[in-house]
Amino acid sequence: MNAETEYKPLDGNAVKVSVREATNRGWKNYIKMKMKFFFLVLSSLARIYFCNAQVGLIDSTFGVNGRTTNFLWAWHIAVQTDDKILIATSHDFDAMHENDFGLCRFKSNGRVDSTFGINGRATGAGADFDAGVDCEGLALQSDGKIVVSNSGNNHDKFVIARYNTNGQLDLNFGINGFAKTSLGSWIESPVLVVQPDGKIIAGGDGHIPASGGSWSEFVLIRYNANGSIDNSFGNAGVVNTGFSRPRAFIQSLALQQDGKIVAAGYTGDTSTGGWKFALARYNSNGTLDNTFGIGGKSEPFVGSNQGDGVFSSVIVLSDNKILLGGGDYWIGGSDSYGLIMKLNVDGSFDTLFGDSGLLIADFDLFNSSGNYLSDIKLQADNKIVAVGYSAFNSGEYDFAMARYNSNGSIDSTFALNGQFVDSLNGIYPTAVALQSTGKIVTANGFVFRFLNDTFLGTLDFSEASNTLLIYPNPIQSQATLQYVLTQDEQISIELFDMQGKLVQQFFTNETRTTGKHEEVLNLNEFLPAGSYIINIGNRKNSQGVKVVKE
């Protein structure tokens, strides 16, 4: 059975047009997409659902037509284990006052979660989190508690607050839920990361006169789990790091599995203009890691015309290599380009990624004059989701998103040739996160949700339909199937062709306990190339996922 639908904007009627016509006429909201649905019954007890969905396009089942109804300028987004969505914002989403502290929560379906705080907004912020300041940092603890930050009304301190899962201040943290640290004449933009031991690292920038350093430097502060300063870190809990230029700003933090800390941002000089990429790696005690870059610091140079290079986000991979997202003016010296950079453990370029370690995100579908990546996230299959904007000389900013393979090539199966670009009323995303189903949620203005083809499903065989994650797909010889069981089960995994014929049994009636599982599946070496169904089931019901054998 084939069904054809039109891709339509949030406002307006669906129209069928060709991609060429849509491009020529500037109708970026009216790109026709096709979706094919298949339904296969292997037996009266085996229900298998699969589809080639519109991966990378707006999920109309979320909120209202794919977005929340509350307008929020957002700095960060986080997804809880129950798929509820937290937004760190500069708006009170009830009164719509800009530059007010806001920590808001939505249900997994995009509706306001009225059980959080008061009508979905965290309560009891206090003077330092009220009018005139933003909620600038957001992190989740393993116990579900929520840590947020800003730099106070006068930009003179790091202010950290912790909330319980219900949106009320955790009065066991700091003093009445707050930890405040004054350092110098100017402190701002603390971002957050929580260590596995519960300690909290806040990173930002500031001028610390007592240090004798630059006008503005990287600044890190580590707090114990109770909100007190961790004096074992740096100098009485504080680390400051200068770079080649007098100003430096942290935009993102990440942790390695060995406890080392990676801070990414930029350095520059306001008097002469121009910013440079900047990052540093620290040992777990706050000292610079001399095995990284030069003396623990790096200012990667990417071209003879490099201009304003800024890292917006950093991810540490399982092998401790580093992915960085951001933007730069350098190709031709005029237009700006979003980019993703991959570095080896020592800070050198990973030349196997993209073009000698660099991936250029050029959203030029509609001849934009500038591009920037504000955030990147890694999927379970190691594909990279990147969000940002595509700018035009008219001052218009388009929403831009792309997905890349782990080697830095564009993933052409995502949206339109790997990219989603749409005006969306001039709203572009500042942050991105993934729900447990693999669906993509973005923040700024409104929260949007996008369809995805990578799902880690929770299997309850009493349900009619669930989702599974299998990767890689297409498969050459080996694949990994991930799933979560809601109870102990006797599991069988089998492979069927598209006519329902059993072609391979991986195992039969083996016991698997409640929780997350990964099964490594080796395909028969004589299996012909083509489409198949990998089926997982208990003794009563089963479910499958379509795969392609190369």
N, C-alpha and C positions, 0 to 999 in steps of 0.2 A: 504494500500500500504506500503510495507516495502522496505527500501533502506539500503544497507550496504556500509560503507566507511572505508577506512584505515586511521589510524592516522599516519601522516607523519611529518618529521622534516622540519625545515626551508630550509635546503639544502639537496637534494637527492630525490630519487624516493620512492613512497609509496610501502610498502611490507606487505603482510599479513602473520603474524606469531602469534603463541599463546603467552599468557602472560608468561607461563613457558619457552617456547623457547626463548622469548625475554630476560627474566631474565638470563637464563643459558648462552646465547651467548653474553650478554652485550649489546644487541641492545635496549637501553633504548628509542630510538626515534621511535621504530616501534611496538608500542602496539596497537593491533587491537581493535577498539571500534565499537559498533553498535548504530545506530540511527534509530528510528522509527518515521515516520511522519503520522499524521492523519489529515483528512480533513472532516468536517461534516457541511452539510448545513441544518439549521433548517427551513429556509423559503427562498423565493426568495430575501428577503430584509435583511436576517441575515447572515453575514459572520463570521465564527468562525474558527480561526486558532490556533492550538496548536501543540506542539511537545515535545518529550522527547529528548532534544538536548544534545550534549556532554558537559554537565556542567563541568566547571573546565578545559577545554582544550582550546588551542589557537584559537582565533576568526580570521579566515583567511580573513574576510572582512575588517580588520583593517590594514591600511598602506599597506605594501607589505608582503603577507603571514603571517599576524598577528602581524607585528612589524613596527616601524618607520625605516626609512633608515638612520637616522642620529645617529651617535655613541656619547653618552653623559654620562660621569660619573656623576650620579645624586645623590643629597643628599635628596631632597624632591620632592614630586609631589602633585599637587592640581588640582581639577576639578572645573571649573566655572559652573555657573547655566545653561549656554548654552552647557555644556559638552565639551568645549574646555579644553585642558590639558596644565598646566603650569609645567615646570621643572626647579628646581634650580640645577645648575650644575657647574662643574669645567672646562668646556670646552667652547670654542668658536666654535659652531658647523659648522661654515663656514670654518675657518682656521684650525680647529681640534687641537688647542693649548691647552695642558693640563695645569691645574692650572690657568686658566683665569676665571674671573667672567662670568657667563652665566645665563640668565633668558630667557627661550625659550618657545614658545607656538605652540602647534599643534591643528589642527582642530579636531573635535570629531571623524573623520574617520582616524586619524593618519597621515595626510599630514601636512607639515609645513604651519602655518598660516602666509602668507606673509603680512597681514594687521597689524601685531604686530611688533612694533619697525621697524627695518630694516631687511627685509627678515626673519621675525620670531624671531628675537633676540632683547631684550630690549636695548635701546640706552642711551647715556649720562651718563654712569656709573661714570666716573671721576677717579681720581688717586687712591682713596681707594678701588675701585671696579675693578681695572684693573689687569695687569699681577701679578701673584704671590699669588692671593687670590681666594677663592672659594665663591660661593653663598651658604651660610651655612644654612640660615633660610628662610622660605617661609610661608606666611599666606595671606588669602583673607579677605578683609573687606566686610561688608554687601552691600556696594555700588559698589562692584566689583573692587575697587582699590586693588593693589597688594603691599604687604609689604615684603621686603627681608632684609637680614642681613649678615654681616660677622664681622671679628675681625680686619680688617685693615691689611695693608702690614706688620706691625711689631708686630701684635698680642698684641696690647697695648690699644685697645679701642673697644667698641661696635659701629658698624656703621650700621645705619638703613636707608634704602631708601624706598621711596614710588613711585609707578608708577601708572599712569592712565591706563585705560583699553586698550588703544591703544599702550602701551609699551613705552610711553614717561614719563620722570620724572615728578612727581607732584611738581611743583615749589612752591606750597602753603604749603608744608611740610618741617619743619625744616628750613635749609638754603639751598636754591636752590635744594630742594628735599632730603636733607640728615639731619640726626640727629646723631651726634658723641659724645660719652661720654668716656673720658679717666679716668681710675680708678686706675691703678697700673702698676706693672712691667710686668704682664702677664695676658691677657684676651683672651679667645677664645671660639669658637663654640656657638655663640648665636642662640638659637631656639626661635620661636615666637608664640604668641597667641594674638588674638585681642578680647577685651572685647565687650559686646553688646553696651556699651556707646562709642565705638570707641577708647578707650585707648589701648595702645599697651604694652604688657609685653615681654621683651627680657630676656631669661635665658641662662646662660652659666657657665663658671668657671673662676676663676682668683685669683691672689694673690693681696690683697689690704693691703699694709703695714700699712696704718693708722688704720686699724681695729685691728691690733695685732693678727690676726687669723692665721689659718694654711697656709701652702704653697699654697694650692689651695682649694677653697670653692665653694659651690653653690652661684651663683650671679644672682640676679634679678634686673632689672631696669624697671620702668614703665614710659611711655611717654604719654603725652596728645595727643589728636587726631591731633593736629597741629605740633607734633614733639618736643615740649618742654618737659623738665623733669617734672614729676608729683611730686611735693614736698610733697604731702599728703601721699605718699607711703614710708614706711620704714624710712630711714635716708636720707632726701633730695632726695628721689626718688630711693634709692638704698637699697637692702637687701643682706646680705651675711650670709651664714650658714655653719658651720663646722660640721664634723661628727667624728666618733671614730678614723679614720685614717687621716693622714695629707693631703691627696688629695681627692677632691670630684668634680664630673663632672655632670652637668645636660645634659641629652640627650633628654628629652621630657617634654612638659608642657600641662596641661589641666585645664579647668575651670569647677567649679561646678555651678549649677544654682543659688546658693546663693552668688556667687561672690568669693568663696574661690578658692585658686590656688593650684594645685598639681604639684610638680616638681619631676621627677624621673630620676635616673641615677645610679651612683656607687661611692664608696669610696675605697681608697686603699693606699698602701705604696710602692713606687717604689724601696725602699731599701731592703725590705723584700719580695716583690712580693705578688700577690694575691689581688683580688678586691672583694668587698662585695656590694650586693644590697643596694641602698640608695634611700629614698624618703622623702619628707617633704610636709606638708600642711600648707598653710598660710591663715590668714584672709585677707579680701579684702584690709586692710590697710597695709599689709606687715608683720604684726607680726605673729609669729608661732602660730598655732592653737593647744592649749594644750589639746584639746579633741581627738587628733589624736596621735597614737603611744605613745612615751614617750617624752613629751614636744614638740609635733608637728613633731617629726622625727621618722623614722623607718628604721631599717636595717634587713629585714626579713632573717631568717636563715632557710634553707630548707633541711638540711641533714648533717650527721656527716662528710661526705667527701666534703663538699662545698668548692669550689675553687674560680675561677674567676666568680663571679656573677655580671651580668650587666643587668640593665633595659634599653631597647632601645626605648620603647614606652609606653604611658599611655593613657587610656580612662576613663573618668568619666561617669558612667551609669546614667540613669534617676533617680534612687533611691539613687544616690551619692555613691554607691559602686564603687570600683576601679578595672579596669582590667589593667594588666601590662604584656608586652611581653619582651622577652630577651633571655638570655642563661646562662648556668652554667656548670662547671665541678664538678659533685658530685656523680652520681650513679657509684659505683665501683671505683671512684677516678681516672679514666683514660679518658674515652670518654667525649665529651661535648654534651649537650642536649639543644635544644630550649625549652622554657617553657612559659606558660601563667599562671599568678597568679591572683587570685581574692581576694580582701580584703573587709571586712565590712567597714562601715563608720568610725569606731573607729580605723581602721588599723589592726584589727585581721583578721586571715584567714577566708574566707567564706567556711566552711567545706562542704556545699552542692554543691560546684563546683569541678568538677574533682575528684582528690584524696585528700580530706581534704584541698581544696583550691588551688591545684596545678595541672596543666595539662602539661605532658611531650610530647613535639613534637619530636619524634624520627623517622627521615626519613631513616629507615634502609632497605628500599626495595632492595637496592643494596649494603648492608653491609658497610655503611659509617662509618667513625671514629669520626665524629663530626657534630653537628647540631647547628644552631643558628637562632633565629627569629629577623629580623631587623625591622619589623613593623607589626602592627595589625590594623584592621579596623572592625567596627561593621556594619552589614547589617541592613536594616529596620526591618527584622524579628528577630533581635538579635543574628543571627548566627555570628561567628567570622571568618574573613578571616585573615590568618597569612602567611607572606612571610619571606624567609631567604635563608639559604644555607645548603647543605649537603656536608661535606668535606670528602676527602679521603686521605690516607697516601701518595699517589702519589703527593699531592698538588693540585689536581683537585677539583674545586668547582662546584657543581650542583645547578641549579635553583630549589628551593623547595617552595611549597605552599600547604597549607592545609586549610580545613574549619571544624569548630567545632560547635556543637550545643550549645545553651546558658547554658547548664548544664556542659559543658566541655567534653562531649563525642565527638568522631570523627563523622563527617557527612559522612556516607558511600555513599551518593548519589552524592558526589562531586568527579570529576575526577576518579581516580582508588582507590577505597576503602578510599576515603576522602583526598587523596594526589595527587599532581602533582609533579613529580621529573624528571628532564631532564637536560642533559648537556648544551644545548643551547650555545655551544661554550665557556663554562666556565664562562658565565655571570649569576650572581645571583642578585636578587632584593634588593635594600636598602629601598624602599618605595612602598606603595600601596595606591590606592584610588578607589572609586566607582563612575561610571557615573550614571546619573539619571535613566538609563535603568537597573541598577544593574550590568552591565558588569564591570569587574575588570581590572584596568590598573596598571601596575607595572613599576618602573623606576630603571635604572642603565644600562649603556651600551646602550641598546635600550629600547624604551617603547613598552611593549607587552600588548595585550588585550586578556582577557579570557572570554569565555561564562559563563553566570550565569543563574540561574533559578528564581531569584527574580527580578521582574521588577515593577517599578512604572510608569505606562504608561500615556501619555498625549493623551486623547481621543478626536479625531476629527472624527465624524461619517461620514464625507465625504471621509475619507481615507479607503482603502480596509482592512488594517490590523494595529492594534495597540497592545500594550502590557499592561497587568494589573499585579498588585501585590496582591496576596492573601496569608494570613498566619494565623495560621499554615496550612501546607499542607503536610501530611494527616490531616484531620479534625476529631475531636471526636464529638463535638456538636456545637461549635461556631467558627467562623472565621471572620477575618477583611479583607475587600476589600478596597484597596487604588487606587485612580485614580485622574487625573487632567483633568478638562474640559476647553476647549478653548473658550467656550461661554456658556451662560445660556441654560439649557436643561430641557425637561420633561423626567425623567429617570424611567425605569422599570428594576428591577432585578429579575431574575427567575432561577430556577434550572431544568435541563433536565437530563434524563438518557442517556446512550450511544446509544439508539435507536431513540433519538429525542423526547421522550415523556416528557411533562411537569409534574414534580412531586411536585414542590413547588413554590409559588409566595411570594417573600419577600416584595415587594411593587410595585405599578403600577402608572405610570404617575405622579410621584412626582417631584416638581421643585427643581433643584439644580443649584446654581449660578456658574459663572466662577471661577476656582481655584481648590485647592486641597480638596479632600473629603475622609472620612473614613466611611465605612458602616459596622456595626457589624451585622453579619448574623447568626441567630440561626436556625440550621437544625432541621427538624421534628424529634422528638425522636424515631419515628417508622421507620425512613428511613433505609433500609437495607445497610449494608456495600458494598462498591464497588466504581466504577468510575462514575463521573458525570461531567456536564458542568454547571458552573455558568455563566449566560448570562446577560450582561448589555446593554441596548439599549434605543434609543429614538423612536419616532414614525415611523422612516424610516429605520434605520439601527441598527445593534447590533453587539456585540462582546462577546466572551466567553473565559473562561479559564478552563482547565481540573483540577479537584480536586479529591481526594480520601477520601471517608468516611470510617473511621475505625469502 
